Amino acid sequence: MRDGSLDPTQRLLRSCRGEPVDRPPVWLMRQAGRYLPEYRAVRGDRPFLELCRDVELAVEISLQPLRLVGTEAVILFSDIFVPVPGMGIDVDFRPGPTVAEPIRSLPQVEALRVPDPRESVPYVFEILRTLRRELAGEAVPLLGFAGAPFTLAAYLVEGRSSGDFGAVKRMLHRAPEVLRALLARLTDLVVGYLAAQIEAGAQAVQLFDTWAGILGSADYRDWVLPVHREIAAKLERAAAPPSRAEAGAEGARGPRTPLILYVKGGSHVLDCMAESGADVISLDWRVDLARAAREVGGRVSLQGNLDPAALAAPPDRIFAWVREMAEAAAPARGHILNLGHGCPPDTPVEGVRAFTDAARALAPERSGTRAVQS
């Protein structure tokens, strides 16, 4: 562009791919949710999964952070468990996911279906197609996501949320053949689900392996890393439709759709995350961003990683932290400003606005990014 600036889609996709940008883009994990009064008004007393299935409401909720707090990307409003009932698993939210019959045996795994997500959850792709149309005029990027196989397995084996997910760790040692089979089924589910999201218009996708960090380094390398690599390799062939800026430059299919990997508590497996095949690794707040930039930032772009609790601070402190994060991440090939975990329900809305405002206030010389060539 003549003035050296980029639109939000260009800024995000270039950052994912390690290409020059004018400054880091910004969005927040769990940016649509209970901290917004407007979300609470829309949801009312509706069950959560019902909200995820309502195309009109899910579109409205997905767009709220763009209109209300100035985020620079929109992520599909949904949940990692949305595709799971299609496998034949009875899931409820109380309020977290609860499985009626936890998976503990090989016959249970063998009974699981791997559905075509276009048939089992067609509303997800209608939401994405509608959002892509809504965002086209503003050149705002659209993100999809899925829960990673190990994290889904942790819930399915435990039966509910847990502090340590001891059941899945015990299965790893006592019945490894069951866990391997379950991860294989879930990998097929996740690949098909993300590929269908890309087909429906997602321009980048994030894989949430929230609970993989409960494993030690050796178990992570044995059980989780091969799954991430398989997902990345199988998604290599899927690409979102090219934008006007990209059309003609990189072929009708467009470039590879960026894959973002998030692992909570993953500081001890930073190298493995960088070997996953993901384009971006999203870091929780306990990872030293400068260290990550030095050690793996030449291979992958980074995302993160402000502690969500810090959004309760005064705006001037949030601005200072954003500058510090941008400078810490400067040695990396790319950086996306985000939180180190999801936005909690009690987050002050003004703190979220300060975070996105601080990102837009970054000049190229302060952000550490390589300025885009005019």
C-alpha positions in Angstrom: 0.0 0.0 0.0 1.3 3.5 -0.8 1.2 4.8 2.7 2.8 1.7 4.1 -0.3 0.8 6.2 -2.1 -2.6 6.1 -5.7 -3.5 6.6 -6.5 -5.8 9.5 -6.6 -9.0 7.4 -3.2 -8.3 5.8 -1.7 -7.4 9.2 -2.9 -10.6 10.9 -2.1 -13.0 8.0 1.4 -11.5 7.4 2.1 -11.7 11.2 1.2 -15.4 11.2 3.5 -16.0 8.2 6.4 -14.0 9.5 6.1 -11.3 6.8 6.7 -7.6 7.4 3.9 -5.6 9.1 3.5 -2.0 10.3 2.6 -3.1 13.9 1.3 -6.2 15.7 -2.4 -7.0 15.2 -4.6 -7.6 18.3 -7.4 -9.8 19.4 -8.3 -11.6 22.6 -9.0 -15.2 23.4 -12.6 -15.5 24.7 -13.2 -11.9 23.6 -17.0 -12.5 23.2 -18.5 -13.4 26.5 -19.8 -12.6 29.9 -17.6 -9.6 30.6 -19.7 -7.7 28.0 -23.2 -6.5 29.2 -24.3 -6.8 25.6 -23.5 -10.5 25.5 -25.5 -11.1 28.7 -28.4 -9.2 27.2 -28.4 -11.4 24.1 -28.0 -14.6 25.9 -30.6 -14.1 28.6 -31.4 -17.5 30.1 -30.7 -19.5 27.0 -28.6 -22.7 27.4 -25.1 -22.2 26.1 -25.2 -24.9 23.4 -28.5 -23.5 22.2 -26.8 -20.1 21.7 -24.0 -21.8 19.7 -26.6 -23.3 17.4 -28.5 -20.1 16.7 -26.9 -18.6 13.6 -28.3 -15.1 14.0 -27.4 -14.8 17.7 -23.9 -16.5 17.3 -23.1 -14.0 14.5 -24.2 -11.1 16.6 -22.1 -12.3 19.6 -19.1 -13.0 17.4 -19.2 -9.4 16.1 -19.7 -7.7 19.5 -16.0 -7.3 20.4 -15.3 -5.8 17.0 -17.9 -3.1 17.5 -17.6 -2.6 21.3 -13.9 -3.0 22.2 -12.0 -2.6 19.0 -10.5 -6.0 18.5 -8.9 -6.5 15.0 -10.0 -10.0 14.3 -13.3 -11.9 14.8 -13.3 -15.4 16.1 -16.3 -17.8 15.7 -18.5 -17.8 18.8 -18.7 -21.5 19.7 -17.2 -24.1 22.0 -14.6 -26.8 21.6 -17.3 -29.4 22.4 -19.7 -28.4 19.7 -18.7 -31.2 17.2 -18.3 -33.9 19.9 -22.0 -35.0 20.2 -21.9 -36.0 16.6 -19.5 -38.8 17.6 -22.3 -40.3 19.7 -21.3 -38.8 23.0 -23.8 -37.3 25.4 -22.5 -34.0 26.5 -24.1 -31.4 28.8 -22.9 -28.1 30.2 -23.3 -27.6 34.0 -21.8 -25.0 33.3 -18.7 -26.8 32.0 -18.8 -29.9 29.7 -20.1 -33.0 31.5 -20.0 -36.4 29.7 -22.8 -38.8 30.6 -20.6 -41.9 30.1 -16.8 -41.2 30.4 -14.7 -43.1 27.9 -12.7 -45.8 29.7 -12.6 -48.8 27.3 -11.6 -49.8 23.8 -15.2 -50.9 22.8 -16.4 -47.4 23.8 -13.7 -45.8 21.5 -14.5 -48.2 18.6 -18.2 -47.2 18.9 -17.4 -43.5 18.3 -18.4 -42.1 14.9 -16.3 -39.6 13.0 -19.1 -37.6 11.3 -18.9 -35.2 8.4 -19.1 -31.9 10.3 -21.0 -30.3 7.4 -23.9 -32.7 8.3 -23.5 -33.0 12.0 -23.0 -29.2 12.8 -24.1 -27.4 9.6 -24.9 -24.2 11.6 -21.2 -23.7 12.4 -20.4 -23.2 8.8 -23.4 -21.0 8.2 -22.2 -18.8 11.0 -18.8 -18.6 9.4 -20.1 -17.9 5.9 -22.4 -15.1 7.3 -19.5 -13.6 9.3 -17.2 -13.7 6.3 -19.8 -11.7 4.3 -20.3 -9.3 7.2 -16.6 -8.6 7.5 -15.6 -8.4 3.9 -16.2 -4.6 3.6 -14.0 -3.9 6.6 -11.2 -6.3 5.7 -11.4 -7.8 9.2 -10.0 -11.4 9.4 -12.2 -14.3 10.5 -10.8 -17.0 12.8 -12.1 -20.5 13.4 -11.0 -22.9 16.1 -11.2 -26.4 17.5 -10.3 -28.2 20.7 -7.2 -30.4 20.3 -7.5 -34.1 20.6 -5.6 -34.4 23.9 -7.7 -31.7 25.6 -10.9 -33.3 24.3 -9.7 -36.7 25.5 -9.0 -35.2 28.9 -12.6 -34.2 29.3 -14.0 -37.4 27.7 -12.0 -39.7 30.0 -12.5 -37.7 33.2 -16.1 -37.0 32.4 -16.0 -33.4 33.6 -13.5 -30.5 34.2 -10.8 -31.3 36.7 -7.9 -29.7 38.4 -5.4 -32.2 37.2 -7.3 -34.6 34.8 -5.8 -37.5 36.6 -8.0 -40.1 34.8 -6.4 -39.4 31.4 -2.9 -39.5 32.8 -3.6 -42.8 34.5 -5.0 -44.2 31.2 -1.8 -43.1 29.5 0.1 -45.6 31.7 -2.5 -48.3 32.4 -4.3 -48.5 29.1 -2.2 -46.7 26.4 -3.9 -48.6 23.6 -7.3 -47.0 24.6 -5.8 -43.5 24.7 -4.0 -44.0 21.4 -7.3 -45.2 19.7 -9.2 -42.3 21.3 -6.7 -39.7 20.1 -6.8 -41.2 16.6 -10.6 -40.8 16.4 -10.4 -37.3 17.8 -7.6 -36.3 15.4 -9.8 -37.4 12.4 -12.7 -35.3 13.9 -10.5 -32.2 14.4 -8.9 -32.3 11.0 -12.3 -32.6 9.3 -13.8 -29.9 11.5 -11.0 -27.4 10.9 -10.9 -28.2 7.2 -14.6 -27.5 6.9 -14.2 -24.2 8.8 -11.5 -23.1 6.3 -13.8 -24.1 3.4 -16.5 -22.0 4.9 -14.3 -18.9 5.1 -12.1 -19.0 8.2 -8.8 -17.2 7.3 -6.8 -18.6 10.2 -7.7 -21.4 12.7 -6.6 -21.9 16.3 -6.1 -25.3 18.0 -6.7 -25.1 21.7 -4.8 -27.8 23.5 -5.5 -26.1 26.9 -4.7 -29.2 29.0 -1.7 -30.7 27.2 0.5 -28.7 29.6 -0.4 -31.2 32.4 2.0 -33.7 30.8 5.7 -33.7 31.4 8.1 -33.0 28.5 8.7 -36.6 27.6 5.0 -37.6 27.6 4.1 -34.5 25.7 6.7 -35.3 23.0 5.3 -38.9 22.8 1.6 -38.3 23.0 0.8 -34.7 21.9 3.5 -33.6 19.5 2.8 -36.3 16.9 -0.9 -35.4 17.0 -0.2 -31.7 16.4 2.1 -32.6 13.5 -0.5 -34.8 11.9 -3.2 -32.1 12.1 -0.8 -29.5 10.7 0.2 -31.8 7.8 -3.4 -32.7 6.9 -4.5 -29.1 7.0 -1.6 -28.1 4.7 -3.8 -28.9 1.7 -6.7 -26.7 2.9 -6.8 -23.0 2.1 -9.3 -20.2 2.6 -10.5 -18.4 -0.5 -8.0 -15.7 -1.4 -8.7 -12.1 -0.5 -8.7 -9.5 -3.3 -5.2 -8.5 -2.2 -4.0 -12.1 -2.5 -6.0 -13.2 -5.5 -3.8 -13.7 -8.5 -0.6 -13.5 -6.5 -0.6 -17.0 -5.0 -3.1 -19.0 -7.1 -6.8 -19.6 -6.9 -6.7 -21.6 -3.7 -4.9 -18.9 -1.8 -1.9 -19.5 0.5 -1.9 -22.0 3.3 -4.4 -21.0 6.0 -2.4 -20.2 9.2 -2.6 -22.6 12.1 -2.2 -21.2 15.7 -1.5 -23.5 18.6 -2.3 -22.7 22.2 -1.1 -24.7 25.2 -1.8 -23.5 28.7 1.1 -24.0 31.1 3.4 -24.9 28.2 6.6 -23.2 29.1 8.4 -26.5 29.5 7.4 -27.7 26.0 8.2 -24.5 24.1 10.5 -26.4 21.7 7.9 -29.0 21.0 5.3 -26.4 20.3 7.7 -24.8 17.7 8.1 -28.3 16.1 4.3 -28.8 15.8 3.9 -27.5 12.3 1.8 -24.6 13.5 2.6 -21.2 12.0 2.0 -19.4 15.4 2.3 -20.6 19.0 0.1 -18.8 21.5 1.8 -18.4 24.9 0.2 -18.3 28.3 1.2 -15.5 30.7 3.8 -17.6 32.5 6.1 -17.9 29.5 8.8 -15.3 29.2 8.0 -13.6 25.9 11.6 -12.4 25.3 12.9 -15.9 25.9 10.4 -17.4 23.5 11.3 -14.8 20.8 15.0 -15.6 21.2 14.6 -19.4 21.3 11.8 -20.2 18.8 10.8 -16.9 17.3 12.8 -17.5 14.1 10.8 -20.6 13.3 7.3 -19.6 14.4 5.4 -16.4 15.0 4.3 -15.7 18.6 0.9 -14.8 20.1 0.2 -13.4 23.5 0.7 -13.1 26.3 -0.7 -10.6 28.9 -2.1 -12.1 32.1 -5.9 -11.6 31.7 -6.0 -10.3 35.3 -3.9 -7.4 34.2 -6.8 -5.9 32.3 -8.1 -4.7 35.7 -5.2 -2.3 35.9 -5.4 1.4 35.0 -5.1 2.1 31.2 -1.6 3.7 31.5 -0.3 0.5 33.0 -1.9 -1.6 30.2 -0.4 0.7 27.6 3.0 0.2 29.2 2.7 -3.6 29.3 1.6 -3.7 25.6 4.7 -1.7 24.7 6.9 -4.0 26.7 5.4 -7.1 25.1 5.9 -5.7 21.6 9.5 -5.0 22.4 10.1 -8.4 24.0 8.7 -10.1 20.9 10.7 -8.0 18.5 13.2 -10.7 17.7 10.4 -13.1 16.6 9.5 -13.3 12.9 6.0 -12.2 13.8 3.8 -11.3 16.8 0.1 -11.1 17.5 -0.9 -9.2 20.7 -3.3 -11.3 22.8 -3.9 -12.5 26.3 -2.2 -15.5 27.9 -5.5 -17.2 28.5 -9.2 -16.4 27.9 -10.9 -13.2 29.0 -12.6 -13.9 32.4 -16.2 -12.9 33.1 -15.2 -10.2 35.6 -12.9 -8.4 33.2 -13.5 -4.6 33.1 -14.7 -3.6 29.6 -12.5 -0.5 29.8 -9.4 -2.7 30.3 -10.1 -4.6 27.1 -10.5 -1.3 25.2 -7.3 0.0 26.7 -5.5 -3.2 25.5 -6.7 -2.8 21.9 -6.1 0.9 21.9 -2.6 0.3 23.1 -2.0 -2.0 20.2 -3.1 0.6 17.7 -1.0 3.2 19.4 2.2 1.3 18.6 4.4 2.9 16.0 6.6 0.6 13.9 9.7 1.8 15.6 8.3 1.0 19.1 6.6 -2.2 18.2 9.8 -3.9 16.9 8.1 -5.2 13.8 9.6 -5.0 10.4 7.7 -2.2 8.7 5.9 -3.2 5.5 7.5 -1.9 2.3 5.4 0.7 0.5 
